[in-house]
Amino acid sequence: MNNENYPVTYGRNLLTPLIDSKPGWLIVTDPVIWEKLKGQVKQEHIRVYFVKTMDKQTMMEEVKTITGFTQVLGLGGGMAADAAKLWAAAQQTPLYQLPTALSVNAFLCYKAAVRYDHVVKYEGDILPREILIDFDILEQAPRHLNLSGVGDLLSCLTASYDWKINALITKSHAFDQRIYDETQEMLSLLAEYLDDIVKNNETGLRFIVRAYKGIAEHSYRMRHTMWEDGSEHNFFMNLERITGKKFLHGQAVCLGVYFLSAFQDNQHERAVSLIKRSQLAITPQALNVSLDDIRQALLTLNRFVREQHIRYSICNAKEVTPEWVEAILAKYQRDFPAA
Ligand SMILES: [Zn+2]
């Protein structure tokens, strides 16, 4: 694509030359990742910030506590990537991203996910100068973290359907048939590459990044991501609200795709097959929730999206009935039996 907003460099052993290429780094990371990778950072006078929260109020104070750096590197998962954006934006310095796992697509998004109490809001507008995809580092990440990245791709199955409904009813988010078609093509390719993704090899990892980047380039132009983030994410947020628990993003999103694809009557069996092949566990045990938590998250979904003023989707267009919930929960237990 011409005029890329998200330049990506693929390779191995990229961290050392990046840091050596210029002075004055602030590295935003977490203690576990830093312990693993600090040996690759030879330069002195590096400043390191360990991210603990994405609570908006707290972070607005945190980003004033270190000054004098000339660029920021987000080194880690979604929280490090998002916190690095806040630092770079607050002090107006260039931003670099080197994800250590592909669990979410935060390193390829111009907004940052920040929290106000339990509600996640996407805010800001900052592009990275460069994204470094280091296969040595990614292959060493725990496999389930990279697998989790499937969630934000499979979410396109339900989200793109929501986008169509939104475009027909409220038109609150611009629709583009070409992006919609590309999204369906990406889902077909996901099926092709899924075995490589499960093997955690370079081919699979490269596909996840390429697919994320495709979404990101369009979303920067469109100023929204309705084809990637729809009712399946709303279900996940509602489950998080009800249980007060934190989930591996891809697991909870795939659970949402399971239920919402059925609710939309949209390629549900395709979703089931892809989730099974992805080896992301979506049983209640795997998510450490009860079947009743899931029941409540479904039964209160209509009310949740209305109260939170979430953009129009199937959750506004159709009422969840207790009969439907019991039928889909029975199917869910057959499709994904407890171990
Ligand atoms: Zn997501």
Residues whose N, C-alpha, C, O or C-beta is under 5 A from the ligand:
A	BS01	ZN	D152
